[in-house]
């Protein structure tokens, strides 16, 4: 299951994780975000135990979105060791995102 992450707990959950982390930056009003949400959820289930999957609502958490320069959503950032190692902007099929996950595991 994807974790809801916010400005207050982002560092603890994402940056201090001992596992790779996929972070989906989204907003309620964003159509492409709603399209990619089930894919993100499937990845959370497929990679349970190997990957942390988090979601950040950019409207509620502008600090984190600004820190990572999120200008378009959905944006998916892949973190490993507290650093961004991969990025995808826009909706994407599961195969595209899964290959990026595989590259960081």
Helices and strands as residue ranges (DSSP letters): E 3-4, H 10-10, I 11-15, E 20-26, H 31-46, E 51-57, H 62-67, E 75-80, E 83-89, H 94-104
